[in-house]
């Protein structure tokens, strides 16, 4: 409640002093996405300001919807985006590696109530349930533990910059199966074999990796007009 009161006070100050009737986009991640979920529920939905919200981008925290629906769980009137051009909607996903399906009762990717699921929007193409290439970016000096040890990004040597873009290395698809809902992440080997086919992202505590913790692999937005 302390964290949310800070966010809601900042929101009200923004509206009073700075918005001036302009459209806006809300962007959060993990706990920030939770705070923005609360903000949308209490400060935006059902109010005139709803018309000004172009997007809410809320990865890294469960957003619940009834199975087969786009609205009616966490949000009462804000739908999950179903196409790259839709506005007034929310994008949400929690990521897991392709072979690491979140187990029943997982912290992320599993809705606790029967009939509900965790919303998934593919950031490369909202509405798609197929594998889509992600335009992904990485910190090659990532300092946290990585399964299998440190990544050798290329057999040609260390990258010349700390941050790299890896075209075609990572693809993803949304999975919704009953109470399960998550973004499945796949790494794709390159034909010449020079570039890594390993990426980081697991949640680790004291050298141990949490199997039901969402993968934090960075994925970028490809949205028309934003």
Secondary structure, 3 states (H helix, E strand, C coil): CHHHHHHHHHHHHHHHHHHCCCCEEEEEECHHHHHHHHHHHHHHCCCHHHHHEEEEEEECCCCEEECCCCCCCCCCCCCECCCCCCCCEEECCCEEECCCCCCCCCCCCECCCCCEEECCCCCCCCCCCCCEEEEEEEECCCCCCCCCCCCCCECCCCCCCCEEEEEEEEEEEEEEECCEEEEEEEECCCCCCCECCCCCCCCEECCEECCCCCECCCCCCCCCCC
